[in-house]
């Protein structure tokens, strides 16, 4: 019996030991002592102080919170999961605005991520954070210049969180092609409407109205292109009386117009945030490596 109890105790101690060992690999501080948590030697104390000073000033002027976490390794875990855990545990951002950002860097794995709160997804979309990582931070990390890479990445995040991101400011893409596509589509619809309307003789008032409306919609970008499709359908329905003349049976054609209501469903995330100021989770972000 004593041997049985002894074996049970040894087994229980072993389970506790190995459980702690496993969880200690994935651990991070439950509370950050400052904006920068550095568990490696890639930053000097002076560099940490400079970054902390900049991030404190950023929060004081905007209420946005930006934290940096630097660790040796992911220990085999997914970077998205760890960042989400850190974001939730540290409660980055304010409860009202969900306006937190986390930069997490894992040196041995050569991976890093910018994790954003829901409130900053508009100002810092995933496309932008990915470009900041790949074009600003990664080149510096490749030369082991971690301070400069983090500092310049922070500068970009601060700038775009205060100034709404516009793709043409950061991308090389030209929006002219988009406009040409929509106006080309609109032109096709307009020509179709005029061609169909040529043979409408019994409804001059309606014909004139639909042509005027079509020309006005043609001049409207984007939205006008979609509304012109409705004009094409209306013009087609106005020509149905031609089939009556062909058949000569005097039957009346009834056009039933099904009015489709456009509903824009905006999924507004009302997750409460705590953290540094109150946040519970991040809304988006991007990962990269060097």
Buried (B, 14 or more C-beta within 10 A) or exposed (E): EEEEEEEEEEEEEEEEEEEEEEEEEEEBEEEBEBBBBBEBEBBEEEBBEBBBEBBEEBBEEBBBBBBBBBBEBBBEBEBBEBBBBBBBBBBBBBBEBBBBBBBBBBBEBEBBBBBBBBBBBEBBBBEBBBBBBBEBBBBBBEEEBBBBBBBBBBEBBBEBBEEEBEEEEBEEEEEEEEEEEBBEBBEEBBEBBBEBBEEBEEBEEBBEEBBEBBEEBBEBEEEBBBBBBBBBEBBEBBBEBBEEEEEEEEEEEEEEEEEEEEEEEEEEEEBEBBBBBBBBBBBBBBBBBB
